[in-house]
Amino acid sequence: MRDRPGLNLLLVIVAALPLVGAVVNFVLAQGNHSLRSAVNQRQHEIAQGAQLAHANEALIRQIAVVAVKNHDDRLRELLTRSGITINVTPPAPSGASSDGGKEE
């Protein structure tokens, strides 16, 4: 073996390849973990944003109801400046079907 230094070097290199592969695998796994954490955080923020959008919509509706009920022009103006239009639907006439649909 002493008279073949090229073979010894080749064997050392071949023996070191699994170690290098393990180190590369570890580094890539750590990178994957970091990316997975970032994706999970973004998914959480998206879900939370959807929940907040529903709460925001309900809150705006309630503010609009109060503005109409109390004839609050300042509150209506605030909603209008925020890009929210209030459409008031008039209530149905109460005398239209007071007899329950019965004919005599």
DSSP file (Angstrom, degrees, kcal/mol; ACC not computed):
  #  RESIDUE AA STRUCTURE BP1 BP2  ACC     N-H-->O    O-->H-N    N-H-->O    O-->H-N    TCO  KAPPA ALPHA  PHI   PSI    X-CA   Y-CA   Z-CA
    1    1 A M    >         0   0    0      0, 0.0     3,-1.4     0, 0.0     7,-0.2   0.000 360.0 360.0 360.0 -26.9    0.0    0.0    0.0
    2    2 A R  T 3   +     0   0    0      1,-0.3     6,-0.0     3,-0.0     0, 0.0   0.765 360.0  56.5 -70.9 -22.6    2.9    2.3    0.6
    3    3 A D  T 3  S+     0   0    0      1,-0.2    -1,-0.3     2,-0.1     3,-0.1   0.421 101.2  60.9 -89.8   4.5    3.9    2.1   -3.0
    4    4 A R    <>  +     0   0    0     -3,-1.4     4,-1.7     1,-0.1     3,-0.2  -0.633  53.2 158.9-126.3  74.5    0.5    3.3   -4.2
    5    5 A P  H  > S+     0   0    0      0, 0.0     4,-2.1     0, 0.0     5,-0.2   0.812  74.8  59.2 -68.0 -28.6   -0.1    6.8   -2.8
    6    6 A G  H  > S+     0   0    0      2,-0.2     4,-2.1     1,-0.2     5,-0.1   0.893 105.2  48.9 -65.6 -39.6   -2.8    7.6   -5.5
    7    7 A L  H  > S+     0   0    0     -3,-0.2     4,-2.5     2,-0.2    -1,-0.2   0.906 110.0  51.7 -67.2 -41.6   -4.9    4.7   -4.3
    8    8 A N  H  X S+     0   0    0     -4,-1.7     4,-2.1    -7,-0.2    -2,-0.2   0.914 110.6  48.3 -60.8 -43.1   -4.6    5.8   -0.7
    9    9 A L  H  X S+     0   0    0     -4,-2.1     4,-2.2     2,-0.2    -1,-0.2   0.907 111.0  50.9 -63.9 -42.0   -5.7    9.3   -1.6
   10   10 A L  H  X S+     0   0    0     -4,-2.1     4,-2.6     1,-0.2    -2,-0.2   0.910 109.8  49.9 -62.2 -43.1   -8.7    7.9   -3.6
   11   11 A L  H  X S+     0   0    0     -4,-2.5     4,-2.2     2,-0.2    -1,-0.2   0.882 110.0  50.4 -65.3 -38.0   -9.8    5.7   -0.7
   12   12 A V  H  X S+     0   0    0     -4,-2.1     4,-1.6     2,-0.2    -1,-0.2   0.912 112.0  47.9 -64.7 -42.0   -9.6    8.6    1.8
   13   13 A I  H  X S+     0   0    0     -4,-2.2     4,-1.1     2,-0.2    -2,-0.2   0.926 112.3  48.3 -65.2 -44.4  -11.7   10.8   -0.6
   14   14 A V  H  < S+     0   0    0     -4,-2.6     3,-0.3     1,-0.2    -1,-0.2   0.876 111.7  50.6 -64.0 -37.0  -14.3    8.0   -1.1
   15   15 A A  H  < S+     0   0    0     -4,-2.2     4,-0.5     1,-0.2    -1,-0.2   0.802 108.9  52.3 -70.6 -28.6  -14.5    7.5    2.7
   16   16 A A  H  X S+     0   0    0     -4,-1.6     4,-2.2     1,-0.2     3,-0.2   0.690  89.0  81.2 -81.3 -18.3  -15.0   11.2    3.3
   17   17 A L  H  X S+     0   0    0     -4,-1.1     4,-2.7    -3,-0.3    -1,-0.2   0.898  89.2  50.6 -58.1 -45.2  -17.9   11.5    0.8
   18   18 A P  H  > S+     0   0    0      0, 0.0     4,-2.3     0, 0.0    -1,-0.2   0.882 110.2  51.5 -61.6 -35.2  -20.6   10.1    3.2
   19   19 A L  H  > S+     0   0    0     -4,-0.5     4,-2.1    -3,-0.2    -2,-0.2   0.929 111.3  46.4 -65.0 -44.5  -19.4   12.6    5.9
   20   20 A V  H  X S+     0   0    0     -4,-2.2     4,-2.5     1,-0.2     5,-0.2   0.911 112.0  52.1 -62.9 -41.9  -19.7   15.5    3.4
   21   21 A G  H  X S+     0   0    0     -4,-2.7     4,-2.4    -5,-0.2    -2,-0.2   0.892 108.4  50.6 -61.2 -40.4  -23.2   14.2    2.3
   22   22 A A  H  X S+     0   0    0     -4,-2.3     4,-2.2     2,-0.2    -1,-0.2   0.898 110.6  48.9 -65.3 -40.3  -24.3   14.1    6.0
   23   23 A V  H  X S+     0   0    0     -4,-2.1     4,-2.3     2,-0.2    -2,-0.2   0.923 112.4  47.9 -65.1 -44.0  -23.2   17.7    6.5
   24   24 A V  H  X S+     0   0    0     -4,-2.5     4,-2.5     1,-0.2    -2,-0.2   0.907 111.1  51.7 -62.8 -42.0  -25.0   18.9    3.4
   25   25 A N  H  X S+     0   0    0     -4,-2.4     4,-2.4     1,-0.2    -1,-0.2   0.907 109.5  49.9 -60.8 -43.0  -28.1   17.0    4.4
   26   26 A F  H  X S+     0   0    0     -4,-2.2     4,-2.1     2,-0.2    -2,-0.2   0.918 111.1  48.6 -62.2 -45.0  -28.1   18.7    7.8
   27   27 A V  H  X S+     0   0    0     -4,-2.3     4,-2.1     1,-0.2    -2,-0.2   0.922 113.0  47.2 -63.4 -44.5  -27.7   22.1    6.3
   28   28 A L  H  X S+     0   0    0     -4,-2.5     4,-2.4     1,-0.2    -1,-0.2   0.885 110.0  53.1 -65.6 -38.0  -30.5   21.6    3.9
   29   29 A A  H  X S+     0   0    0     -4,-2.4     4,-2.2     2,-0.2    -1,-0.2   0.896 108.6  50.1 -64.1 -39.4  -32.8   20.2    6.6
   30   30 A Q  H  X S+     0   0    0     -4,-2.1     4,-2.1     2,-0.2    -2,-0.2   0.910 110.6  49.7 -64.7 -41.6  -32.1   23.3    8.7
   31   31 A G  H  X S+     0   0    0     -4,-2.1     4,-2.2     1,-0.2    -2,-0.2   0.900 110.0  51.2 -62.7 -40.9  -33.0   25.5    5.7
   32   32 A N  H  X S+     0   0    0     -4,-2.4     4,-2.8     1,-0.2    -2,-0.2   0.906 108.0  52.3 -61.2 -43.3  -36.2   23.5    5.2
   33   33 A H  H  X S+     0   0    0     -4,-2.2     4,-2.1     1,-0.2    -1,-0.2   0.907 109.6  49.0 -61.2 -42.5  -37.2   23.9    8.8
   34   34 A S  H  X S+     0   0    0     -4,-2.1     4,-2.0     2,-0.2    -1,-0.2   0.917 112.9  47.0 -63.9 -43.9  -36.7   27.7    8.6
   35   35 A L  H  X S+     0   0    0     -4,-2.2     4,-2.4     1,-0.2    -2,-0.2   0.907 110.9  51.9 -64.6 -41.6  -38.8   27.9    5.4
   36   36 A R  H  X S+     0   0    0     -4,-2.8     4,-2.4     1,-0.2    -1,-0.2   0.891 109.0  50.8 -62.6 -40.1  -41.5   25.7    6.9
   37   37 A S  H  X S+     0   0    0     -4,-2.1     4,-2.1     2,-0.2    -1,-0.2   0.904 110.2  49.5 -63.6 -41.9  -41.7   28.0    9.9
   38   38 A A  H  X S+     0   0    0     -4,-2.0     4,-2.2     2,-0.2    -2,-0.2   0.907 111.3  48.9 -64.6 -41.6  -42.0   31.1    7.7
   39   39 A V  H  X S+     0   0    0     -4,-2.4     4,-2.5     2,-0.2    -2,-0.2   0.916 110.6  50.6 -64.8 -43.2  -44.8   29.5    5.7
   40   40 A N  H  X S+     0   0    0     -4,-2.4     4,-2.1     1,-0.2    -1,-0.2   0.897 109.7  50.9 -61.7 -39.9  -46.7   28.5    8.8
   41   41 A Q  H  X S+     0   0    0     -4,-2.1     4,-2.2     2,-0.2    -1,-0.2   0.914 110.9  48.2 -63.6 -43.2  -46.4   32.0   10.2
   42   42 A R  H  X S+     0   0    0     -4,-2.2     4,-2.4     2,-0.2    -2,-0.2   0.904 109.8  51.9 -65.1 -40.9  -47.8   33.5    7.0
   43   43 A Q  H  X S+     0   0    0     -4,-2.5     4,-2.4     1,-0.2    -1,-0.2   0.899 109.4  50.5 -62.1 -39.6  -50.6   31.0    6.9
   44   44 A H  H  X S+     0   0    0     -4,-2.1     4,-2.5     1,-0.2    -1,-0.2   0.913 110.4  49.3 -63.1 -43.1  -51.5   32.0   10.5
   45   45 A E  H  X S+     0   0    0     -4,-2.2     4,-2.3     2,-0.2    -2,-0.2   0.882 110.8  50.4 -65.1 -38.2  -51.5   35.7    9.5
   46   46 A I  H  X S+     0   0    0     -4,-2.4     4,-1.9     2,-0.2    -2,-0.2   0.931 112.3  46.4 -65.1 -45.5  -53.7   35.0    6.5
   47   47 A A  H  X S+     0   0    0     -4,-2.4     4,-1.9     1,-0.2    -2,-0.2   0.904 113.1  49.6 -63.7 -40.9  -56.2   33.1    8.6
   48   48 A Q  H  X S+     0   0    0     -4,-2.5     4,-2.5     1,-0.2    -1,-0.2   0.884 108.2  54.2 -66.1 -37.6  -56.2   35.8   11.3
   49   49 A G  H  X S+     0   0    0     -4,-2.3     4,-2.0     2,-0.2    -1,-0.2   0.884 106.8  51.1 -62.8 -39.0  -56.7   38.4    8.6
   50   50 A A  H  X S+     0   0    0     -4,-1.9     4,-1.7     2,-0.2    -1,-0.2   0.905 110.6  48.6 -65.4 -40.9  -59.8   36.6    7.4
   51   51 A Q  H  X S+     0   0    0     -4,-1.9     4,-2.0     1,-0.2    -2,-0.2   0.909 111.7  49.4 -64.7 -41.3  -61.2   36.5   10.9
   52   52 A L  H  X S+     0   0    0     -4,-2.5     4,-2.8     1,-0.2    -1,-0.2   0.845 105.8  57.4 -67.2 -32.9  -60.5   40.2   11.4
   53   53 A A  H  X S+     0   0    0     -4,-2.0     4,-2.3     2,-0.2    -1,-0.2   0.905 107.4  47.9 -63.7 -40.6  -62.2   41.0    8.1
   54   54 A H  H  X S+     0   0    0     -4,-1.7     4,-2.2     2,-0.2    -2,-0.2   0.923 113.7  46.6 -65.1 -44.0  -65.4   39.3    9.4
   55   55 A A  H  X S+     0   0    0     -4,-2.0     4,-2.3     1,-0.2    -2,-0.2   0.900 111.9  51.8 -64.6 -39.9  -65.2   41.2   12.6
   56   56 A N  H  X S+     0   0    0     -4,-2.8     4,-2.4     1,-0.2    -2,-0.2   0.908 109.3  49.8 -62.8 -42.9  -64.5   44.4   10.8
   57   57 A E  H  X S+     0   0    0     -4,-2.3     4,-2.2     2,-0.2    -1,-0.2   0.910 111.5  48.1 -63.3 -43.1  -67.5   43.9    8.5
   58   58 A A  H  X S+     0   0    0     -4,-2.2     4,-2.2     1,-0.2    -1,-0.2   0.897 111.6  50.5 -65.3 -39.8  -69.8   43.2   11.5
   59   59 A L  H  X S+     0   0    0     -4,-2.3     4,-2.3     2,-0.2    -2,-0.2   0.911 109.8  49.8 -64.9 -42.8  -68.5   46.3   13.3
   60   60 A I  H  X S+     0   0    0     -4,-2.4     4,-2.5     1,-0.2    -1,-0.2   0.903 109.5  52.5 -63.1 -41.0  -69.1   48.5   10.3
   61   61 A R  H  X S+     0   0    0     -4,-2.2     4,-2.4     1,-0.2    -1,-0.2   0.930 109.8  48.1 -59.8 -44.9  -72.6   47.2   10.0
   62   62 A Q  H  X S+     0   0    0     -4,-2.2     4,-2.3     1,-0.2    -2,-0.2   0.896 111.1  50.3 -65.0 -39.6  -73.4   48.0   13.6
   63   63 A I  H  X S+     0   0    0     -4,-2.3     4,-2.5     1,-0.2    -1,-0.2   0.911 111.1  49.7 -63.7 -41.2  -71.9   51.5   13.2
   64   64 A A  H  X S+     0   0    0     -4,-2.5     4,-2.3     2,-0.2     5,-0.2   0.902 109.5  51.3 -64.4 -40.5  -74.1   52.0   10.1
   65   65 A V  H  X S+     0   0    0     -4,-2.4     4,-2.8     1,-0.2    -2,-0.2   0.922 112.0  46.6 -62.1 -44.0  -77.2   50.8   12.0
   66   66 A V  H  X S+     0   0    0     -4,-2.3     4,-2.6     1,-0.2     6,-0.3   0.904 110.5  53.1 -65.5 -40.7  -76.5   53.2   14.8
   67   67 A A  H  <>S+     0   0    0     -4,-2.5     5,-2.1     1,-0.2     4,-0.3   0.906 115.0  40.7 -61.8 -41.3  -75.9   56.1   12.4
   68   68 A V  H ><5S+     0   0    0     -4,-2.3     3,-0.7     3,-0.2    -2,-0.2   0.923 115.8  50.0 -72.0 -44.5  -79.2   55.5   10.7
   69   69 A K  H 3<5S+     0   0    0     -4,-2.8    -2,-0.2     1,-0.2    -3,-0.2   0.894 119.8  35.2 -62.9 -41.9  -81.2   54.8   13.9
   70   70 A N  T 3<5S-     0   0    0     -4,-2.6    -1,-0.2    -5,-0.2    -2,-0.2   0.364 104.8-123.9 -95.5   4.9  -79.9   58.0   15.7
   71   71 A H  T < 5 +     0   0    0     -3,-0.7     2,-1.1    -4,-0.3    -3,-0.2   0.913  45.8 174.4  51.8  46.4  -79.8   60.1   12.5
   72   72 A D     >< -     0   0    0     -5,-2.1     4,-2.0    -6,-0.3    -1,-0.2  -0.732  15.8-179.1 -90.8  98.9  -76.1   60.8   13.2
   73   73 A D  H  > S+     0   0    0     -2,-1.1     4,-2.6     1,-0.2    -1,-0.2   0.836  80.6  56.2 -68.8 -32.9  -74.9   62.8   10.2
   74   74 A R  H  > S+     0   0    0      2,-0.2     4,-2.1     1,-0.2    -1,-0.2   0.901 108.8  46.7 -66.1 -39.4  -71.3   63.0   11.6
   75   75 A L  H  > S+     0   0    0      2,-0.2     4,-2.2     1,-0.2    -2,-0.2   0.891 112.2  50.6 -68.8 -39.3  -71.1   59.2   11.9
   76   76 A R  H  X S+     0   0    0     -4,-2.0     4,-2.5     2,-0.2    -2,-0.2   0.915 110.2  50.5 -62.2 -42.1  -72.5   58.8    8.3
   77   77 A E  H  X S+     0   0    0     -4,-2.6     4,-2.7     2,-0.2    -2,-0.2   0.897 108.4  52.3 -63.2 -40.5  -69.9   61.3    7.1
   78   78 A L  H  X S+     0   0    0     -4,-2.1     4,-1.3     2,-0.2    -1,-0.2   0.919 111.3  46.6 -61.1 -44.2  -67.2   59.3    8.8
   79   79 A L  H  <>S+     0   0    0     -4,-2.2     5,-2.8     2,-0.2    -2,-0.2   0.902 112.0  51.1 -65.1 -40.6  -68.3   56.1    7.1
   80   80 A T  H ><5S+     0   0    0     -4,-2.5     3,-1.7     1,-0.2    -2,-0.2   0.912 107.6  52.0 -63.9 -42.5  -68.6   57.9    3.8
   81   81 A R  H 3<5S+     0   0    0     -4,-2.7    -1,-0.2     1,-0.3    -2,-0.2   0.803 107.0  54.9 -63.1 -27.2  -65.0   59.3    4.1
   82   82 A S  T 3<5S-     0   0    0     -4,-1.3    -1,-0.3    -5,-0.2    -2,-0.2   0.422 125.6-103.8 -85.9   1.8  -63.9   55.7    4.8
   83   83 A G  T < 5S+     0   0    0     -3,-1.7     2,-0.5     1,-0.3    -3,-0.2   0.706  78.5 133.2  87.2  20.9  -65.5   54.6    1.5
   84   84 A I      < -     0   0    0     -5,-2.8     2,-0.4    -6,-0.1    -1,-0.3  -0.923  40.4-156.7-111.2 124.8  -68.6   53.0    3.1
   85   85 A T        -     0   0    0     -2,-0.5     2,-0.6    -3,-0.1   -21,-0.0  -0.839   7.7-144.2-101.9 134.2  -72.0   53.7    1.6
   86   86 A I        -     0   0    0     -2,-0.4     2,-0.6   -10,-0.1    -2,-0.0  -0.874  13.8-171.3-100.5 120.4  -75.1   53.3    3.7
   87   87 A N        -     0   0    0     -2,-0.6     2,-0.6     2,-0.0    -2,-0.0  -0.954  10.1-154.7-110.9 116.2  -78.1   52.0    1.8
   88   88 A V        -     0   0    0     -2,-0.6    -2,-0.0   -20,-0.0     0, 0.0  -0.808   1.6-153.7 -95.4 124.6  -81.3   52.1    3.9
   89   89 A T        -     0   0    0     -2,-0.6     3,-0.1     3,-0.0    -2,-0.0  -0.858  22.0-125.7 -94.7 121.2  -84.0   49.7    3.0
   90   90 A P        -     0   0    0      0, 0.0     2,-0.0     0, 0.0    -1,-0.0  -0.375  31.3-103.4 -66.3 145.7  -87.4   51.0    4.0
   91   91 A P        -     0   0    0      0, 0.0     3,-0.1     0, 0.0     0, 0.0  -0.338  40.7 -99.0 -67.6 150.8  -89.4   48.6    6.2
   92   92 A A        -     0   0    0      1,-0.1     2,-0.1    -3,-0.1    -3,-0.0  -0.393  47.8 -93.4 -67.4 144.6  -92.3   46.7    4.5
   93   93 A P    >   -     0   0    0      0, 0.0     3,-0.8     0, 0.0     4,-0.3  -0.382  30.3-146.8 -60.9 134.2  -95.7   48.1    5.0
   94   94 A S  T 3  S+     0   0    0      1,-0.2     3,-0.3     2,-0.1    -2,-0.1   0.700  91.5  58.1 -78.9 -18.9  -97.3   46.5    8.0
   95   95 A G  T >  S+     0   0    0      1,-0.2     3,-0.7     2,-0.1    -1,-0.2   0.442  79.6  91.0 -90.4  -0.1 -100.9   46.6    6.7
   96   96 A A  T <  S+     0   0    0     -3,-0.8    -1,-0.2     1,-0.2    -2,-0.1   0.885 107.3  10.6 -66.0 -40.8 -100.2   44.7    3.6
   97   97 A S  T >  S+     0   0    0     -3,-0.3     3,-1.1    -4,-0.3    -1,-0.2  -0.265  81.6 133.8-133.7  49.1 -101.0   41.2    5.0
   98   98 A S  T <  S+     0   0    0     -3,-0.7    -1,-0.1     1,-0.3    -2,-0.1   0.725  71.2  58.5 -72.8 -20.5 -102.6   42.0    8.4
   99   99 A D  T >  S-     0   0    0     -4,-0.2     3,-0.9    -3,-0.1    -1,-0.3   0.434 112.7-115.4 -89.7   2.9 -105.4   39.6    7.9
  100  100 A G  T <   -     0   0    0     -3,-1.1    -2,-0.1     1,-0.2    -3,-0.1   0.631  64.3 -65.5  77.3  12.6 -103.0   36.6    7.4
  101  101 A G  T 3  S+     0   0    0      1,-0.3     2,-0.3     0, 0.0    -1,-0.2   0.575  95.0 142.1  87.8   9.3 -104.1   36.1    3.8
  102  102 A K    <   -     0   0    0     -3,-0.9     2,-0.4     2,-0.0    -1,-0.3  -0.635  35.2-155.9 -87.6 142.4 -107.7   35.0    4.6
  103  103 A E              0   0    0     -2,-0.3     0, 0.0     1,-0.1     0, 0.0  -0.893 360.0 360.0-114.3 149.3 -110.5   36.1    2.4
  104  104 A E              0   0    0     -2,-0.4    -1,-0.1     0, 0.0    -2,-0.0   0.401 360.0 360.0-106.7 360.0 -114.2   36.4    3.5
